[in-house]
Amino acid sequence: MSVHRSTAAAPPAPIATAPARSSAQRVEDAFADLHGADAALLLPSAVTATTAVLLALSNPGGHIIASDQTCDPLRAALLTEVTGARRTVTFVDCTDVDAVAAAVRPATQVVYAPSLSDPLMRLTPLGDLATYAQMNDLLLVVDNTALSPVELRPLETGAVVVIEDSKACLDEWGDVSAALVTCAGRFLAPIRGQAAHYGCQVDPWAAHLLERSLSTLGLRITARRHNAEQVADALREHRAVRTVHRPSFDDAPWALETHQGFGGLLAFEVVPEVRDLGGVLGAAAGAGPAAGTSLRLPALTTHAHLSERVRREAGVSRQLVRASVGTQDPGPLIRGLRRTLDAALVPRPRT
């Protein structure tokens, strides 16, 4: 007796598909590509990111050299979390490679430096610093917040980890609290492990907003750079301004090999006759809805924890104004600053 067999084709096996990647993972992939790196990690804040990186790259009993331009709240975290984990921290002018070399001890493991210091806008010679670090078995960590990968890729200069705060320029409106850590793949697991102690989950909506902002990153950085140059030029011409702090290729020709520009930050110091610094700050408020534009006094904000003597030694006087220039027309800001500074120099009648 024969058995009838059906000739109908068997249903096709289901095709395995990779799970959809989240916004946070897509942001991490994008930053790894922007820096030419193996991996990137999205974390809730720059303080969390920096603390996790420095702990992951050092051992108990190790020594860390950090930039003396590091300000609160990160400076406080280094003096509590990092030193509390049995590391020691020395603050040094990292724009001076000789000063870094003088601070190195047998226990030194990591050098942490900004690519552009804030608020004095001093460029760190990363190539020279990285060469020194490599020759002495040190790991160079760079905070590239002020420039972004559009203008500098520190891993190409010899850094092993790059940290960037999203609020400065990565996020279009500056209201997303997050930070990116970009590095070689071998450092990712220990950094992730350290970050887990502080809560490393970024809100999905914040990750989505940051992902959406990345499509305009190059355009925004270019616009901010151009606008900041105009503001700096206008301030240099004003008699109420003693000094403008903003790097240039004329002052640092070596940066032509590594930098595309110097971002949207600058600082300026007004003469002592300008006493109404609140009016100077108000120039930004009167400049209209310029995305990303802000003025602040470092002596009363980021450096308020320091004594007057220490602030002066660091070059941060009470007359120093730090400016972050946005993407829109800088004309209203320039006119507002000129009006305020002109009025401040007009002698007041005695009563």
Helices and strands as residue ranges (DSSP letters): H 23-35, E 39-43, H 46-56, E 63-67, H 74-77, I 78-82, H 83-84, E 88-92, H 97-103, E 108-114, H 126-135, E 139-143, H 148-151, G 154-157, E 161-165, I 166-170, E 179-183, H 185-196, H 204-213, G 214-216, H 217-236, E 241-245, G 253-257, E 265-270, H 277-285, E 294-296, G 298-300, H 308-313, E 320-324, H 331-345
